[in-house]
């Protein structure tokens, strides 16, 4: 990573500065009394923990990104994988879905796409969604730049316990993912939300089209993977068309179909290559909902 040399330099700067000692720092802090008032107590704990937090952040080679807020390493894409965990998906189907995510992110073709950008790395997080306002961040932000870091992220997805979800609030999943993107401790060139699902938005506190429009206004792209049944449709008679009209938005947004859970890995791999390498479909260069509606009115 490009920041490693500078991080190492700062680490040694702290470590070998005259009088610097972590043990001395903690002994000094322990001698101070913990304030009784909540605000003063928070300031005290901040003074105690800040030097260690700084050193952890500066340490190179750590794939998991625990801090929140803007800044941090530059990445080509910050990508939220928001997977359907609603009651329509049984345990075996959900296991196939998670395996598909782990296999797709570590696929050599996806990693070639990761390394094709100027920063040669992405930040990625995994969300499960279902019921109204119940979307959960299951695996937080990780930097993926090579096979090892991709496999680390995939292992975290596979090892995570499934979140409890009901039925179907895509708009709230979008809102949750937008807030998660704000916490990415990185500086992304692009921000993308990847929604996968097998049915329409039903019970969102904020309907999917409104959540989508708000995300696009913040220059976030939303793509979708429509998981179809073996008969060629999902829980909606035209799931692909529904997602095109109500879910996706932003520059180059698109929908890809997966022909059942067995086809999930193939579809997600293709979708991630398109998202990460930014090889968007040429016939849909700017899927801005307001622009699209204006064009429809002119036609």
Protein Blocks (a to p, Z undefined) as FASTA:
>chain_A
ZZlmmmmmmmmmmmmgghiafklmmmmmmmpccdfblklmmmmmmmmmmmmmmmmmmpgh
iabafbgceedjddfbdcdddddfbfklcfklmmmmmmmmmmmmmpmklmmmmmmpmnop
acddddddfbehiaccfbdcdddfbfklmmmmmmmmmmpccdddddddfklmmmmmmmmm
mmpccddfbdcdddddfbdcfkbfbdfklmmmmmmmnopacdddddddfkopafbfblml
mmmmmmggcehiacdddebjklmmmmmmmmmmmmmnopacfklmbccfklmmmmmmmZZ
